[in-house]
Amino acid sequence: MPKVLVQKGFTLFFYSDEGNEPAHVHIKKGEGRGKWWLVPAIEEEYAYGFTLQERRQIKRLIYQHQEYLKEQWYEYFQR
């Protein structure tokens, strides 16, 4: 489980066996868990245990770091 970014209490990471899927990140904070696609567009797959405000924070965080997150994905999965 490569951890790629920790900010504002959110941890963004990959599962190492998901390289066959399009680029995405998993997010956790406390009891909250989520998955956001990075391509073809930034889009929430699911977000359990996050408030609406936290979901907005996650989206902003991903937009701010989208290039870095995609670079990390492609580097890790060697695409």
C-alpha positions as CSV (number, residue, x, y, z in Angstrom):
1,M,0.0,0.0,0.0
2,P,2.2,2.9,-1.3
3,K,1.3,6.1,0.6
4,V,1.7,9.0,-1.9
5,L,0.4,12.1,0.0
6,V,-0.6,13.0,3.6
7,Q,-2.1,16.4,4.0
8,K,-4.8,17.9,6.3
9,G,-5.3,14.6,8.0
10,F,-6.0,12.8,4.7
11,T,-3.8,9.9,3.6
12,L,-3.8,9.2,-0.2
13,F,-2.5,5.9,-1.3
14,F,-2.6,3.1,-3.9
15,Y,-3.3,-0.6,-3.4
16,S,-0.4,-2.4,-5.1
17,D,-2.7,-4.9,-6.9
18,E,-4.8,-2.4,-8.8
19,G,-2.5,-1.5,-11.6
20,N,-4.9,-2.9,-14.2
21,E,-7.4,-0.1,-13.4
22,P,-7.2,3.5,-14.6
23,A,-5.2,5.8,-12.4
24,H,-6.9,6.5,-9.1
25,V,-6.2,7.1,-5.4
26,H,-7.7,5.8,-2.2
27,I,-8.3,8.2,0.7
28,K,-8.6,7.6,4.4
29,K,-9.0,9.8,7.4
30,G,-10.3,8.5,10.7
31,E,-13.2,6.1,9.8
32,G,-13.7,7.7,6.4
33,R,-12.6,5.8,3.2
34,G,-12.9,6.7,-0.4
35,K,-11.7,6.2,-3.9
36,W,-11.2,8.9,-6.6
37,W,-10.4,8.4,-10.2
38,L,-7.6,10.6,-11.6
39,V,-8.3,9.8,-15.3
40,P,-10.0,10.5,-17.6
41,A,-11.3,13.1,-15.1
42,I,-11.2,13.6,-11.4
43,E,-14.3,11.8,-10.1
44,E,-15.4,10.3,-6.9
45,E,-16.0,6.5,-7.0
46,Y,-17.1,6.3,-3.4
47,A,-16.7,8.1,-0.1
48,Y,-17.9,6.4,3.0
49,G,-17.7,8.1,6.4
50,F,-16.8,11.5,5.1
51,T,-18.9,14.6,5.6
52,L,-19.8,16.7,2.6
53,Q,-17.2,19.3,3.7
54,E,-14.5,16.6,3.8
55,R,-15.5,15.4,0.4
56,R,-15.1,18.9,-0.9
57,Q,-11.7,19.1,0.8
58,I,-10.6,15.8,-0.8
59,K,-11.6,17.1,-4.3
60,R,-9.7,20.3,-3.8
61,L,-6.7,18.4,-2.5
62,I,-6.7,16.0,-5.5
63,Y,-7.1,18.9,-8.0
64,Q,-4.1,20.7,-6.3
65,H,-1.9,17.6,-6.6
66,Q,-3.4,15.9,-9.7
67,E,-0.2,15.9,-11.7
68,Y,1.9,14.6,-8.9
69,L,-0.6,11.9,-8.1
70,K,-0.7,10.8,-11.7
71,E,3.1,10.8,-12.0
72,Q,3.3,8.6,-8.8
73,W,0.7,6.2,-10.2
74,Y,2.4,5.8,-13.6
75,E,5.8,5.5,-11.9
76,Y,4.6,2.9,-9.4
77,F,2.8,0.8,-11.9
78,Q,5.4,1.4,-14.6
79,R,3.1,2.7,-17.3
